[in-house]
Amino acid sequence: MDERPTSSNIVGAYLARTVLDDTGRVLLQAGTLLTPRLLRQLERHKVKRVAVSDTPVVIAGGSIDAAVRDKAAAAAEEFAQVALSGAATAGSAARVEISAMDIVRGMQRLRRVRYNLRHLRIWDEYTFHHSIQVAELAVVIGQELGLEEEELGRLAIGACLHDIGKVRVPLEVLHKSGRLTEEEYDVIKTHPRLGWQMVRDAELWHTSTIVLLQHHERIDGSGYPDGLRGDDIYLFSRIAAVADCYDAMRADRGYRGPMPGAEVLAILSREAGRSLDESAVQALLRRVNLLPDGEIVRLSDGHLAEVAAQNPGDPLHPLVQLLRREDEASVPQMLDLAAAGIDVLEIVPTSGEAIGSTQ
């Protein structure tokens, strides 16, 4: 990415940063392919220089096809039933391996895309759908950390199967609507080892199966089942832990609703380098697009605003266009939430009623 004059030399390049007009409104979105017509538009608005890239840059969110997720969830469920009977083999794991590579290939096509986390949690809370969502997030993190495609495939396999041990946990504990007792939590904590034991005979890669055993370990030693610390936890397991934490916090747990995405990312940021691997958390934060351009958001100061552009390196504090309130005579200008120290509380519906109120 570099900044160049708005001349014919940049026709065919891609905008690397959203361009605003002199009132602070979005003129052209990042990722736009520059054409002679669009250059004339920039000239009319007296835009002299823009940040461009010679390769495609897409900032809006992306995700793999839902059919790929459904196929992967079905493969994981089928393998779980076979493994539960003690008959797990390399042949029975083949569909999981194929589905995991479908996820990797789908994410490889999107690796230049800021990943849109908002499609997650649209699904129900079924264990295997959760696992596929964790696999998708894990691949995003792995891409950012520079893993090769073969490594991403092995990571995705482990993530697809990471909760397989839960099929041996009593349903009354697994699906309890209220908070677990200490005894019930002890039962839940058996699922990593149970899952690892279930797949031992399936001839999967060790780098995949270790994810089943270690995805609840924490780098400060506070995790389970073995209380491992730091680099004693395998990299794939540390990646899966970050992905699993995000998805679990976004889930409806019965005793609480889904946590707001901004709050979840703030918690992950706080735990980076403490209980969670810092490089994995930062990799996720670099790729998320939790607040896509155009969303209407409620701010911590009571205002409503439209997301206008992303803040590089700070997905929780984008540039926004404040929306006029009934008691305001003029439309406020663009606001950088990071510089102003203002947070996004929630994404709100784009109905007239929602926009007309700041309460």
C-alpha positions as MATLAB code, in Angstrom:
seq = 'MDERPTSSNIVGAYLARTVLDDTGRVLLQAGTLLTPRLLRQLERHKVKRVAVSDTPVVIAGGSIDAAVRDKAAAAAEEFAQVALSGAATAGSAARVEISAMDIVRGMQRLRRVRYNLRHLRIWDEYTFHHSIQVAELAVVIGQELGLEEEELGRLAIGACLHDIGKVRVPLEVLHKSGRLTEEEYDVIKTHPRLGWQMVRDAELWHTSTIVLLQHHERIDGSGYPDGLRGDDIYLFSRIAAVADCYDAMRADRGYRGPMPGAEVLAILSREAGRSLDESAVQALLRRVNLLPDGEIVRLSDGHLAEVAAQNPGDPLHPLVQLLRREDEASVPQMLDLAAAGIDVLEIVPTSGEAIGSTQ';
ca = [
       0.000    0.000    0.000;
       1.241    3.495   -0.826;
      -0.163    6.983   -1.288;
      -0.243    8.341   -4.822;
      -1.594   11.402   -6.670;
      -5.072   11.026   -8.184;
      -3.847   10.791  -11.776;
      -4.371    8.331  -14.617;
      -1.393    6.355  -13.291;
      -3.583    4.749  -10.602;
      -6.353    3.509  -12.932;
      -6.703   -0.220  -12.217;
      -5.382    0.065   -8.649;
      -7.507   -0.493   -5.556;
      -8.278    1.983   -2.814;
      -6.500    0.846    0.335;
      -8.289    3.354    2.578;
     -11.817    4.777    2.525;
     -11.954    8.295    1.034;
     -14.100   10.944    2.734;
     -15.412   14.166    1.190;
     -14.926   17.583    2.798;
     -18.034   17.113    4.969;
     -16.737   13.881    6.425;
     -19.047   11.562    4.477;
     -17.799    8.438    2.694;
     -16.943    9.197   -0.933;
     -15.408    5.869   -1.994;
     -15.044    2.706    0.061;
     -11.740    0.941    0.604;
     -11.393   -1.924   -1.879;
     -12.887    0.053   -4.802;
     -11.263   -0.579   -8.191;
     -10.276    2.834   -9.534;
     -11.608    3.713  -12.985;
     -11.317    6.935  -15.041;
     -14.883    7.854  -14.024;
     -14.094    7.443  -10.325;
     -10.884    9.464  -10.723;
     -12.955   12.315  -12.192;
     -15.231   12.031   -9.159;
     -12.227   12.349   -6.856;
     -11.013   15.378   -8.799;
     -14.433   17.076   -8.512;
     -14.152   16.715   -4.724;
     -10.613   18.096   -4.833;
      -9.044   14.865   -3.517;
      -5.372   15.148   -4.470;
      -3.864   11.937   -3.076;
      -5.224    8.517   -2.054;
      -3.810    5.335   -0.528;
      -3.853    2.552   -3.111;
      -2.798   -1.053   -3.569;
      -1.967   -2.866   -6.803;
      -3.666   -6.012   -5.494;
      -7.320   -6.404   -4.428;
      -8.145   -5.046   -0.982;
     -11.567   -5.769    0.493;
     -12.533   -4.292    3.852;
     -16.163   -5.388    4.017;
     -16.758   -8.668    5.837;
     -16.611  -12.062    4.198;
     -17.333  -15.641    5.137;
     -17.369  -19.077    3.564;
     -20.533  -20.564    2.098;
     -23.083  -21.851    4.605;
     -23.272  -25.153    2.696;
     -19.586  -25.762    3.477;
     -20.298  -25.282    7.201;
     -23.341  -27.553    7.114;
     -21.380  -30.296    5.352;
     -18.518  -30.004    7.848;
     -20.904  -30.071   10.837;
     -22.590  -33.214    9.486;
     -19.208  -34.890    8.930;
     -18.099  -34.096   12.492;
     -21.381  -35.409   13.922;
     -21.145  -38.630   11.908;
     -17.554  -39.207   13.031;
     -18.520  -38.520   16.652;
     -21.117  -41.285   16.556;
     -18.573  -43.730   15.144;
     -15.945  -42.691   17.685;
     -18.467  -42.984   20.520;
     -18.853  -46.663   19.695;
     -15.074  -47.122   19.847;
     -14.772  -47.763   16.116;
     -12.933  -44.631   14.987;
     -10.625  -45.357   12.058;
      -8.767  -43.433    9.386;
     -11.596  -44.266    6.983;
     -14.278  -42.895    9.274;
     -12.315  -39.665    9.684;
     -11.952  -39.108    5.930;
     -15.086  -36.941    5.600;
     -13.905  -34.701    8.422;
     -10.544  -34.246    6.708;
     -12.207  -33.391    3.383;
     -14.585  -30.916    5.042;
     -11.742  -29.297    6.965;
      -9.862  -28.692    3.722;
     -13.038  -27.228    2.181;
     -13.070  -24.717    5.041;
      -9.391  -23.905    4.489;
      -9.837  -23.442    0.735;
     -12.860  -21.221    1.323;
     -10.918  -19.063    3.764;
      -7.880  -18.980    1.461;
     -10.085  -17.372   -1.204;
     -11.008  -14.751    1.391;
      -7.628  -14.208    2.997;
      -7.475  -10.593    1.768;
     -10.906   -9.952    3.263;
     -11.502   -8.417    6.673;
     -13.451  -11.263    8.251;
     -17.044  -10.494    9.203;
     -17.758  -12.125   12.561;
     -21.388  -11.078   12.580;
     -22.531  -14.123   10.578;
     -21.446  -16.295   13.494;
     -24.064  -17.097   16.147;
     -26.821  -16.984   13.525;
     -26.731  -20.750   13.780;
     -28.229  -22.697   16.630;
     -26.176  -23.844   19.602;
     -25.679  -27.417   18.421;
     -22.215  -28.648   19.392;
     -20.997  -29.430   15.888;
     -22.094  -26.105   14.401;
     -20.153  -24.402   17.188;
     -17.138  -26.526   16.295;
     -17.240  -25.536   12.634;
     -17.467  -21.873   13.573;
     -14.420  -22.348   15.792;
     -12.621  -24.038   12.880;
     -13.393  -21.094   10.613;
     -12.058  -18.608   13.154;
      -9.002  -20.775   13.823;
      -8.136  -20.782   10.114;
      -8.441  -16.977   10.028;
      -5.970  -16.763   12.923;
      -3.674  -19.344   11.351;
      -3.599  -17.420    8.086;
      -2.548  -14.259    9.892;
       0.201  -16.192   11.683;
       1.573  -17.409    8.355;
       0.647  -21.096    8.501;
       0.909  -23.040    5.237;
      -2.196  -24.623    3.694;
      -1.291  -28.120    4.922;
      -0.884  -26.793    8.456;
      -4.184  -24.916    8.195;
      -5.855  -28.176    7.185;
      -4.554  -29.992   10.248;
      -5.563  -27.070   12.455;
      -9.074  -27.097   10.944;
      -9.447  -30.842   11.560;
      -8.588  -30.416   15.227;
     -10.940  -27.450   15.571;
     -13.795  -29.290   13.825;
     -13.473  -32.092   16.381;
     -12.365  -30.105   19.442;
     -15.602  -30.641   21.405;
     -16.259  -34.228   20.298;
     -15.793  -35.435   23.885;
     -19.031  -33.679   24.844;
     -21.015  -36.541   23.305;
     -19.990  -38.481   26.437;
     -21.200  -35.768   28.816;
     -24.759  -36.299   30.176;
     -27.258  -34.120   28.309;
     -28.763  -32.784   31.535;
     -25.360  -31.279   32.324;
     -24.456  -30.243   28.776;
     -27.760  -28.474   28.124;
     -28.470  -27.132   31.594;
     -30.161  -23.735   31.281;
     -28.762  -22.327   34.531;
     -25.259  -21.912   35.871;
     -23.391  -25.172   36.505;
     -22.609  -26.392   40.001;
     -18.986  -27.154   40.866;
     -19.661  -30.884   40.489;
     -21.305  -30.381   37.087;
     -18.427  -28.202   35.931;
     -16.025  -30.988   36.921;
     -17.988  -33.287   34.609;
     -17.761  -30.782   31.742;
     -14.010  -30.530   32.301;
     -13.618  -34.194   31.391;
     -14.568  -33.632   27.743;
     -11.093  -32.695   26.385;
      -9.511  -35.952   27.539;
     -12.581  -37.963   26.570;
     -12.479  -36.516   23.063;
      -8.763  -37.165   22.679;
      -9.267  -40.777   23.786;
     -12.089  -41.221   21.268;
      -9.936  -40.312   18.243;
      -6.687  -42.056   19.192;
      -7.298  -44.925   16.758;
      -8.423  -42.769   13.828;
      -4.862  -42.235   12.526;
      -5.279  -38.458   12.498;
      -2.244  -36.198   12.754;
      -0.986  -35.602   16.276;
      -1.096  -31.854   15.556;
      -4.851  -32.227   15.006;
      -5.718  -34.513   17.907;
      -3.718  -32.508   20.447;
      -6.239  -29.680   19.919;
      -8.959  -31.890   21.413;
      -6.888  -32.408   24.548;
      -5.494  -28.891   25.021;
      -8.069  -26.352   23.779;
      -9.032  -25.428   27.371;
      -5.442  -25.046   28.580;
      -4.359  -21.478   29.350;
      -0.866  -20.034   29.085;
      -0.938  -18.845   32.724;
      -1.631  -22.417   33.919;
      -5.270  -21.764   34.861;
      -6.755  -24.136   32.268;
      -7.588  -27.836   32.175;
      -7.221  -30.810   32.062;
      -3.470  -30.662   32.829;
      -2.807  -27.053   33.883;
      -0.180  -26.577   31.165;
       1.613  -23.248   30.739;
       3.005  -21.192   27.866;
       4.786  -23.071   25.104;
       3.951  -26.410   26.742;
       0.609  -25.875   24.999;
       0.890  -26.653   21.290;
       0.411  -23.692   18.892;
      -2.703  -25.165   17.243;
      -4.267  -25.591   20.683;
      -3.499  -21.977   21.611;
      -5.107  -20.812   18.364;
      -8.193  -22.966   18.930;
      -8.497  -21.626   22.485;
      -8.846  -18.052   21.218;
     -11.398  -19.049   18.573;
     -13.344  -21.165   21.091;
     -13.404  -18.357   23.671;
     -14.790  -15.893   21.151;
     -17.565  -18.204   19.990;
     -18.465  -19.368   23.510;
     -18.848  -15.807   24.778;
     -21.102  -14.981   21.822;
     -23.365  -17.937   22.644;
     -26.701  -17.831   24.483;
     -25.830  -19.767   27.640;
     -29.319  -19.929   29.164;
     -28.327  -18.067   32.320;
     -27.127  -15.138   30.180;
     -27.660  -13.899   26.647;
     -24.929  -13.534   24.033;
     -22.272  -11.051   25.092;
     -21.947   -8.025   22.768;
     -19.232   -8.559   20.187;
     -17.373   -5.413   21.175;
     -17.278   -6.604   24.794;
     -16.013  -10.012   23.705;
     -13.168   -8.516   21.705;
     -12.302   -6.234   24.621;
     -12.079   -9.276   26.919;
      -9.883  -11.114   24.413;
      -7.618   -8.061   24.215;
      -7.337   -7.959   28.008;
      -6.510  -11.675   28.223;
      -3.901  -11.536   25.454;
      -0.583  -12.489   27.017;
      -2.289  -13.495   30.269;
      -4.490  -16.555   29.800;
      -4.582  -16.483   25.984;
      -1.789  -16.495   23.439;
      -1.082  -12.873   22.546;
      -0.069  -13.492   18.949;
      -3.256  -15.490   18.290;
      -5.487  -12.798   19.817;
      -3.765  -10.028   17.866;
      -4.062  -12.070   14.672;
      -7.814  -12.323   15.185;
      -8.140   -8.612   15.945;
      -6.260   -7.732   12.750;
      -8.761   -9.629   10.643;
     -12.105   -8.926   12.284;
     -14.689   -6.604   10.849;
     -17.167   -6.613   13.691;
     -18.517   -3.166   12.818;
     -18.812   -3.047    9.010;
     -19.097    0.271    7.194;
     -22.688    1.475    7.052;
     -23.831   -0.057   10.351;
     -25.777    2.174   12.742;
     -24.273    2.024   16.237;
     -25.123    3.407   19.666;
     -22.183    5.153   21.336;
     -21.246    5.354   25.002;
     -21.970    9.120   24.995;
     -25.606    8.503   23.960;
     -25.299    9.432   20.291;
     -26.184    7.261   17.335;
     -23.739    7.126   14.456;
     -23.066    5.441   11.132;
     -19.785    3.542   10.755;
     -17.890    5.320    7.980;
     -14.427    3.744    7.949;
     -12.276    1.321    9.889;
      -9.452    2.378   12.185;
      -6.420    0.271   11.241;
      -5.404   -1.839   14.224;
      -8.439   -0.879   16.329;
     -11.608   -2.634   15.082;
     -13.563   -1.562   18.170;
     -13.169    2.178   17.492;
     -13.966    3.022   13.857;
     -14.488    6.432   12.300;
     -18.184    7.283   12.483;
     -20.580    9.912   11.146;
     -22.733   11.127   14.032;
     -26.454   11.189   13.281;
     -28.403   14.349   14.010;
     -30.637   14.323   17.079;
     -33.952   16.150   17.150;
     -32.534   18.863   19.439;
     -29.521   19.539   17.199;
     -29.669   22.190   14.489;
     -26.889   20.805   12.286;
     -25.429   17.451   11.383;
     -22.240   16.741   13.375;
     -19.103   15.850   11.479;
     -16.929   12.749   11.412;
     -15.689   11.431   14.751;
     -12.673    9.208   15.421;
     -13.852    7.075   18.351;
     -10.316    6.062   19.293;
      -9.155    9.668   19.579;
     -12.355   10.723   21.361;
     -12.254    7.866   23.875;
     -15.830    6.848   23.011;
     -16.947    3.214   22.778;
     -19.563    1.429   20.672;
     -22.224   -0.049   22.937;
     -24.243   -1.930   20.322;
     -25.313   -2.208   16.706;
     -28.910   -0.979   16.406;
     -31.631   -1.703   13.830;
     -31.793    0.734   10.949;
     -35.470    1.549   11.497;
     -36.686    5.121   11.686;
     -37.737    4.572   15.290;
     -34.280    3.392   16.334;
     -32.471    6.240   14.605;
     -34.805    8.839   16.043;
     -33.916    7.975   19.624;
     -30.691    8.158   21.588;
     -32.047    6.693   24.803;
];
